[in-house]
Amino acid sequence: MVAYSSVENGGLISVGYGVALVGAAIARPPLVAVGLLAATLQTVAHALAKSLLFCATSELRTPPAPLNWRRCVASGTDCPPAEPALPSERSPWPGCP
């Protein structure tokens, strides 16, 4: 779902370059400048927003199944350690604390 907006932004960028081409064809430098500026700003804004969006969604995961602590304590087995609350508290190496 995150990748679908790239098609829309590609269209908006193409429209900006199209406006610049029309401005060049009818010899209107302000129209060329507006078209190039719009296309460039849309490209930069899309690159920043999409990068941040993918970084933000990289940490989303499905929640783990809830642990039945009463059964864990009643059976006398060792309970698994609690998952760290923040991603920064996790080890960057899988399997290491």
C-alpha positions, 0 to 999 in steps of 0.5 A: 500500500505504501508504494502506490503513491509513487505512481501519483507522484510520478504523474505530478512530476511529469505534469511539471516537466510538461508545463516546462516543455509547453513554456519552452515551445511557446517561448514563455520563460516564466512558464518554463521556470514554474514547470521546472521548479514544480517538478523539482520540488515534487521530486525532492518532497516525494523522495524525503517523504517516501524515505521517511515513510519506509523508515517509519514502517520498517519497525511495524510488526504483528504483535506476538501472541499473549503469554499466559503468565499464570500457566507459566508460573503454575507449571514451574518453568522458566518464563521467557524474558520480556521483549524490550519496549523500544526498538533501540533497546534490542540487540542489533545481532539476532540471538544476542542479549 
